Amino acid sequence: MKTIIILSLCAAFLLVQPARAQDFSQLNALDGYNFKVYYSTGCDDRAKLISTRVYKAKNYFEKLLNFTPSVNLLILSENDWSKYTKFPVYGMPHYNGDSILIVAVNDNPFWKSFVPPLEQLPDELRQQILTVYRTDKGEISMQAFFDLLAIHELGHAFHFQAKINMQRKWLAELYVNSLLHAYVAEIEPESLSALTLIAKMVLGAGTKSLTYTSLEDIENRYNEIGQNYPNNYGWYQFRWHTAAGKIYDSAGDRINRKWWDALKIRNEKLSDTELFLFLESEIGESVADVMRYWDRDTIK
């Protein structure tokens, strides 16, 4: 599916990029938040909307985790995008370094490209897409989902800057997805459908076209899968999105603080067996279940 490939290709670049000194004086500054906001000219309303959401999420995470990261938020038009980031595709939230969060301000062809051919979908799924992903202009776009990914990226700033040993690359991704899902469920429950429906669409395609599906594969071949098998990377991300929802439904948002505290004091690298026992005994069965059931068709 073309949309899966596009998503996965971009997601593969979500690793932290080397920071460089930047001058934001050509952008507008937006005051009133506990982080710095810079945005492109002519985007005042969207800049306020995005900044307010990041502000709410940052405050929620800070209270939950008792940690305050440094964040600079850049909200960019397509014309400004290439001036402030080397990320190749306009529309994907990402970081430069561990403190500069970059998001797109405008709807764009990339977001629209994720809409599948509606006439080929079952009636119920087609109606859900038409309802959940309709923009204010009446168009169908995945803007609502990609706006939420800024909160996923914000979660990375917390564990990066706190220097938490996340034990596994896949566990770090699962954790920030857990933070994202908890934020949406607790603070913006009206956005849950925008967060979860796209995962149902992608995972519904099955795994026949995938080369890698195990947690061991993604851990050992993280960059290779992202660069050479982008559709695989997208599948992994949506599995983590789905697992995060099950973790929240089972244990609530406080499990993210328990998870944080447990990892904070375990600096030594754990074996897979040790990691499973650690997740089960120190964090919770719902997190350990991701390892326990990963290779089955569904995560219980």
Residue pairs with C-beta under 8 A, 6 or more apart in sequence:
1 116
1 202
1 205
1 231
2 113
3 113
3 114
3 115
3 116
3 202
4 202
4 205
4 231
4 234
4 235
5 230
5 231
5 234
6 89
6 110
6 113
6 114
7 114
7 202
7 234
7 237
8 226
8 230
8 231
8 232
8 233
8 234
8 235
8 237
9 89
9 230
9 233
10 89
10 91
10 92
10 110
11 92
11 226
11 230
11 233
11 234
11 237
12 223
12 225
12 226
12 227
12 230
12 233
13 87
13 88
13 92
13 94
13 226
14 92
14 94
14 95
14 153
15 223
15 226
16 95
16 97
16 98
16 156
16 160
17 86
17 87
17 94
17 95
17 96
17 97
18 96
18 97
19 96
19 97
19 98
19 99
19 100
20 96
20 97
22 84
22 96
22 100
24 38
24 72
24 74
24 84
26 80
26 83
27 38
27 39
27 40
27 41
27 74
27 76
27 80
27 84
28 38
28 39
28 40
28 41
28 44
28 47
29 36
29 37
29 38
30 37
30 38
30 39
30 47
30 48
30 51
31 37
33 51
33 54
33 55
33 73
34 55
34 58
34 59
35 54
35 55
35 58
35 70
35 71
35 72
35 73
36 71
36 72
36 73
37 47
37 51
37 72
37 73
37 75
38 72
38 73
38 74
38 75
39 47
39 51
39 74
39 75
39 76
39 105
40 47
40 75
40 76
40 77
40 79
40 80
40 105
41 77
42 77
43 75
43 77
43 105
43 106
46 75
46 105
46 106
47 75
47 105
50 73
50 75
50 103
50 105
50 147
50 150
51 73
51 75
53 147
53 150
53 151
53 188
54 71
54 73
54 101
54 150
54 151
54 154
56 183
56 187
56 188
57 151
57 154
57 183
57 187
58 69
58 71
58 154
60 183
60 186
60 187
61 67
61 154
61 155
61 158
61 179
61 183
62 68
64 182
64 253
64 254
64 256
64 257
65 158
65 162
65 256
65 257
65 260
66 257
67 158
67 161
67 162
67 260
69 98
69 99
69 157
69 158
69 160
69 161
69 162
70 99
70 157
70 161
71 99
71 101
71 154
71 157
72 99
72 100
72 101
73 101
73 103
74 84
74 85
74 100
74 101
74 102
74 103
75 103
75 104
75 105
76 84
76 85
76 102
76 103
76 104
76 105
77 105
77 106
78 90
78 104
78 106
78 108
81 87
81 90
81 104
84 96
84 102
85 94
85 96
85 102
87 94
87 102
89 110
90 104
90 108
90 110
91 104
91 108
91 110
91 111
91 146
92 104
92 110
92 146
92 149
93 101
93 102
93 103
93 104
93 146
93 149
93 150
93 152
93 153
94 101
94 102
94 153
95 101
95 102
95 153
95 156
95 157
96 102
98 156
98 157
98 160
98 161
99 157
99 161
101 150
101 153
101 154
101 157
103 147
103 150
104 146
107 135
107 137
107 139
107 141
107 143
111 141
111 142
111 143
111 146
112 139
112 140
112 141
112 142
114 141
114 142
114 145
114 198
115 129
115 133
115 140
115 141
115 142
116 129
116 201
118 126
118 129
118 130
118 140
119 126
121 129
125 200
125 201
128 193
128 197
129 140
129 197
129 201
130 140
131 193
132 144
132 193
132 194
132 197
133 140
133 141
133 142
133 143
133 144
133 145
133 194
133 197
134 140
135 141
135 143
135 144
142 198
144 191
144 194
145 194
145 195
145 198
148 180
148 184
148 191
148 194
148 195
149 180
151 179
151 180
151 183
151 184
152 176
152 177
152 179
152 180
153 176
155 175
155 176
155 177
155 179
155 180
156 172
156 176
158 179
159 166
159 172
159 175
159 176
159 260
162 264
164 260
164 263
164 264
165 263
165 266
165 267
165 269
166 172
166 175
166 263
167 263
167 266
167 269
167 270
167 275
168 215
168 219
168 275
169 218
169 219
169 222
170 215
170 218
170 219
170 236
170 240
171 275
173 236
173 237
173 240
174 240
174 243
174 244
174 287
174 290
175 256
175 259
177 237
177 240
177 241
177 243
177 244
178 244
178 247
178 248
178 255
178 256
178 259
179 256
180 195
180 244
181 195
181 241
181 244
181 245
181 247
181 248
182 248
182 252
182 253
182 256
184 191
184 192
184 195
185 192
185 248
185 253
186 253
195 241
196 241
196 242
196 245
198 238
199 238
199 241
199 242
202 234
202 235
202 238
203 235
203 238
203 239
203 242
207 213
207 235
209 231
210 229
210 231
210 232
210 235
211 229
211 232
212 218
212 221
212 225
212 229
212 232
213 232
213 235
213 295
214 294
214 295
215 291
215 294
216 272
217 225
218 225
218 233
218 236
225 232
225 233
225 236
226 233
239 294
239 299
242 299
243 290
243 299
246 286
246 289
246 299
246 300
247 255
247 284
247 286
247 287
247 290
248 255
250 284
250 285
250 286
251 284
251 286
251 287
255 283
255 284
255 286
255 287
258 282
258 283
258 284
259 283
259 284
259 287
262 278
262 282
262 283
266 278
270 278
272 291
275 291
276 288
276 291
276 292
279 287
279 288
279 290
279 291
280 287
280 288
289 299
289 300
290 299
293 299
293 300
